[in-house]
């Protein structure tokens, strides 16, 4: 079976399929009892850095729901951690990092450490690809139909956590630093853009068939800052990947970017635009180039609620995109309280065509 027979990969490359392929952001996670069982065996970073565990966690939703895509189990903050920034995931609090606020803080980070520090992640990708495309001893391969996705955070969103030192609703320290010390902030973004392009190329070499850039906080920026810290570095990353690994699709996800998402789609060169919950799919389809595949965008809280309201809205999103390259997904990640049966109901609803 050739790679291009994989439905998700075909749509990532610009073909329209009916029904659309689907996968869900955070499809491997706390809502799954089999994930919670493994969660207690090791802390989060250890789980990401242990190929046996990361491979198993990535495959859990594939086995249960036969998703069209498997997304590497890791985190966007693994990159700053690999460059030497301290990182801990504190239960109930989230990530805690040693905040970067000055040139001397920045000088302590070393992108040259990333290949060695992320070697276990690349091993996980090699095992995943071999499992997904190989014979099927564990019931997850689905005959070579599943596309393997790598990812990274976008420079701005990763910088938010690096500068703030923890999660936030507004990331005031980060946005303040971008205005107060523009040269320092530009250096941080530039360092992250280069390291991200290199890491994504390494993920592709290890087996990722497409890569996604998560920009969860880009919507906090006004247009001029959005162009400088989101569009410009994303265009640089996409250009590097296109040059060094031609033909590998890049999915962009500038969450909460509103109308700036259209400029992002036109200017960055991403092959696929993932839309957040607030985006009107049909309206956005008019604003982005017709050859850009759209991904999204059911409200994760409707998946939490389940029932007819969920299946009706899921089919409405699917149907309005008919004839256009579209990948069904949520507008943000699966929330931990989601009943696993609702995910099964959603997958059936999207795949059932009358
Ligand atoms: O989609 C997937 O399941 C693939 C793996 C993945 C994780 N995080 C696993 C994870 C991906 C793609 C991410 C991306 C990520 N990480 C983003 C961008 C997407 C988004 O949600 O906006 C961001 C902002 C992060 C940073 C991060 N990681 C936070 C803020 C937290 C704590 C809050 C939370 O959601 O639990 C994490 C931890 C994290 N990343 C967990 C998982 C499964 C939970 C760790 C645990 O307690 O087991």
Boltz pocket constraint, residues with backbone or C-beta under 6 A from the ligand:
constraints:
  - pocket:
      binder: B
      contacts: [[A, 24], [A, 25], [A, 26], [A, 27], [A, 28], [A, 29], [A, 30], [A, 39], [A, 44], [A, 71], [A, 72], [A, 73], [A, 74], [A, 75], [A, 76], [A, 77], [A, 89], [A, 93], [A, 94], [A, 95], [A, 151], [A, 167], [A, 214], [A, 216], [A, 333]]
      max_distance: 6.0
